[in-house]
């Protein structure tokens, strides 16, 4: 089935499948049925089969799924080994935390450059990468051809930088700036709002489901 008609909810569930299958593999589990997987993940067995069928047949009737093979297949679908060259804009607290704690190499990306506008931050080193002044963005991109940008900057700064980054060849944004970037032709966007997630949690606490 062409990727263009795979729904967004299915795509967003793939990383969770990958994560759970990794836990199973580390525990020495070689095969699992859709029913057993559903009990672990909280999805219905029917939902799991439908999701995976979007990308081809992986299970065998009477056998279930081969855990290492299915995880490897999902890895290929997600492009985890792609090593997409990536730049990070904004080396403040959030940007530094992502650089230090996020293993980009295991998630389809390779962080190759960090930029900031603060002269006191520029020249420092985070995870063996020097923080460069934002004025060097174009020359760096021309030489190194990054395709993804991580934005850890204020909303007003992001609005001004987006066109500049797309002109540099950026095709994907992981955006923490609170400025909602619109996905246009050829541009992939993941707008991340941590505050939205926290408010969703607040709603759940104030509106508990009936027992």
C-alpha positions as CSV (number, residue, x, y, z in Angstrom):
1,X,0.0,0.0,0.0
2,X,1.4,3.4,-0.9
3,X,2.7,5.5,2.0
4,X,0.5,8.4,0.9
5,X,-2.7,6.6,2.0
6,X,-1.4,5.3,5.4
7,X,-3.2,7.4,8.0
8,X,-1.4,9.6,10.4
9,X,-2.6,7.7,13.5
10,X,-1.1,4.5,12.1
11,X,2.2,6.1,11.5
12,X,2.2,7.6,15.0
13,X,1.7,4.1,16.4
14,X,4.7,2.6,14.6
15,X,7.3,3.9,17.1
16,X,5.4,2.4,19.9
17,X,5.4,-1.0,18.2
18,X,9.1,-0.6,17.6
19,X,9.7,0.2,21.3
20,X,7.6,-2.7,22.6
21,X,9.1,-5.2,20.2
22,X,12.6,-4.1,21.3
23,X,11.6,-4.9,24.9
24,X,10.4,-8.3,23.8
25,X,13.6,-9.0,21.9
26,X,15.8,-8.0,24.9
27,X,13.8,-10.4,27.0
28,X,14.5,-13.2,24.6
29,X,11.0,-13.5,23.1
30,X,11.2,-14.7,19.5
31,X,7.5,-14.9,18.5
32,X,4.3,-13.3,19.7
33,X,0.6,-13.4,18.6
34,X,-1.4,-10.3,17.9
35,X,-3.5,-11.2,21.0
36,X,-0.5,-11.3,23.2
37,X,0.9,-8.1,21.8
38,X,-2.5,-6.4,22.3
39,X,-2.5,-7.4,26.0
40,X,0.9,-5.8,26.4
41,X,0.3,-2.6,24.4
42,X,-3.4,-1.8,25.1
43,X,-4.5,-2.0,21.5
44,X,-6.9,-4.5,20.2
45,X,-5.5,-7.5,18.2
46,X,-7.6,-6.4,15.3
47,X,-6.1,-2.9,15.4
48,X,-2.6,-4.3,15.4
49,X,-3.3,-6.5,12.4
50,X,-4.9,-3.7,10.5
51,X,-1.9,-1.3,11.3
52,X,0.7,-3.8,10.2
53,X,-1.3,-4.9,7.1
54,X,-0.8,-1.3,5.8
55,X,2.8,-2.2,5.1
56,X,2.5,-5.8,4.0
57,X,1.8,-9.2,5.6
58,X,4.2,-9.9,8.6
59,X,2.4,-12.5,10.6
60,X,1.7,-16.2,9.9
61,X,-1.6,-17.8,10.9
62,X,-1.0,-20.2,13.8
63,X,2.5,-18.7,14.5
64,X,2.0,-15.0,15.0
65,X,4.8,-12.6,14.5
66,X,8.5,-13.2,14.5
67,X,9.7,-10.5,16.9
68,X,13.2,-9.7,15.5
69,X,11.9,-9.8,11.9
70,X,8.9,-7.6,12.6
71,X,11.1,-5.1,14.5
72,X,13.6,-5.0,11.7
73,X,10.7,-4.4,9.2
74,X,9.3,-1.5,11.3
75,X,12.8,-0.1,11.5
76,X,13.1,0.0,7.7
77,X,9.6,1.6,7.4
78,X,10.5,4.3,9.9
79,X,13.9,4.8,8.3
80,X,15.7,4.4,11.6
81,X,19.0,3.6,9.8
82,X,18.7,6.6,7.5
83,X,21.0,8.8,9.5
84,X,19.3,12.0,8.2
85,X,21.8,14.9,8.8
86,X,20.3,17.3,11.3
87,X,21.0,20.8,12.7
88,X,19.7,22.1,16.0
89,X,18.8,25.7,16.4
90,X,18.9,27.1,20.0
91,X,21.4,25.7,22.5
92,X,19.6,26.8,25.6
93,X,18.4,24.5,28.3
94,X,16.0,22.5,26.1
95,X,18.4,22.3,23.1
96,X,21.3,21.2,25.3
97,X,19.1,18.6,27.0
98,X,18.1,17.1,23.7
99,X,21.6,17.1,22.4
100,X,22.9,15.3,25.6
101,X,20.1,12.9,26.2
102,X,18.5,12.0,22.9
103,X,20.2,9.2,21.0
104,X,19.5,10.6,17.5
105,X,21.6,7.9,15.8
106,X,19.1,5.2,17.0
107,X,16.1,7.2,15.7
108,X,17.0,7.9,12.1
109,X,19.0,11.1,12.5
110,X,22.5,12.3,12.9
111,X,23.1,15.6,14.6
112,X,25.9,17.4,12.7
113,X,25.5,21.1,13.8
114,X,24.3,23.3,16.6
115,X,23.6,27.0,16.3
116,X,22.7,29.9,18.6
117,X,22.6,33.7,18.5
118,X,24.0,34.2,22.0
119,X,27.7,35.1,21.8
120,X,28.2,33.6,25.3
121,X,26.9,30.2,24.1
122,X,28.6,30.2,20.8
123,X,32.0,28.5,21.0
124,X,30.9,26.1,23.8
125,X,30.9,22.4,23.1
126,X,27.9,20.1,23.7
127,X,28.3,16.4,23.1
128,X,31.5,17.0,21.1
129,X,29.7,19.5,18.8
130,X,30.7,23.2,18.9
131,X,27.9,25.7,19.1
132,X,28.2,27.9,16.0
133,X,26.8,31.5,15.5
134,X,23.6,31.5,13.5
135,X,25.3,33.8,11.0
136,X,27.2,30.7,9.8
137,X,24.0,28.7,9.1
138,X,23.9,29.1,5.3
139,X,27.6,28.4,4.7
140,X,27.4,25.3,6.9
141,X,24.3,24.0,5.2
142,X,25.8,24.6,1.8
143,X,28.8,22.4,2.8
144,X,27.1,19.7,4.8
145,X,23.5,19.5,3.3
146,X,21.4,18.8,6.4
147,X,17.8,17.8,5.7
148,X,16.2,18.3,9.2
149,X,16.2,21.1,11.7
150,X,15.3,20.9,15.4
151,X,14.0,24.2,16.7
152,X,14.5,25.0,20.4
153,X,14.0,28.8,20.0
154,X,11.3,31.3,20.9
155,X,8.2,31.5,18.8
156,X,9.1,34.9,17.3
157,X,12.5,33.7,16.3
158,X,11.1,30.5,14.6
159,X,8.8,32.5,12.4
160,X,11.7,34.4,10.9
161,X,14.0,31.4,10.5
162,X,11.7,28.9,8.8
163,X,12.0,30.3,5.3
164,X,15.7,30.8,5.8
165,X,16.1,27.1,6.7
166,X,13.9,25.8,3.9
167,X,16.1,27.9,1.5
168,X,19.1,26.0,3.0
169,X,17.5,22.7,1.9
170,X,15.8,21.7,5.2
171,X,12.9,19.3,4.4
172,X,11.8,18.4,8.0
173,X,11.3,20.3,11.3
174,X,11.1,18.9,14.8
175,X,9.7,22.0,16.3
176,X,9.6,22.9,20.0
177,X,9.2,26.7,19.4
178,X,5.4,27.0,20.0
179,X,5.1,28.4,16.5
180,X,3.0,25.9,14.5
181,X,4.8,25.3,11.3
182,X,2.4,24.3,8.5
183,X,3.4,21.3,6.4
184,X,3.6,22.3,2.8
185,X,4.6,20.3,-0.3
186,X,7.9,18.5,0.4
187,X,8.2,19.7,4.0
188,X,7.6,17.3,6.9
189,X,6.7,18.8,10.3
190,X,6.3,17.6,13.8
191,X,5.2,20.4,16.1
192,X,5.8,19.5,19.7
193,X,3.9,21.3,22.4
194,X,4.9,19.9,25.9
195,X,2.4,22.3,27.5
196,X,-0.5,20.7,25.5
197,X,0.5,17.3,26.8
198,X,0.6,18.6,30.4
199,X,-2.8,20.2,30.0
200,X,-4.2,17.0,28.6
201,X,-3.0,15.3,31.7
202,X,-4.7,18.0,33.8
203,X,-8.0,17.3,32.1
204,X,-7.6,13.6,32.8
205,X,-7.1,14.3,36.5
206,X,-10.1,16.7,36.7
207,X,-12.3,14.5,34.6
208,X,-11.6,10.9,35.7
209,X,-13.4,8.1,33.8
210,X,-16.3,6.5,35.6
211,X,-15.4,3.2,37.1
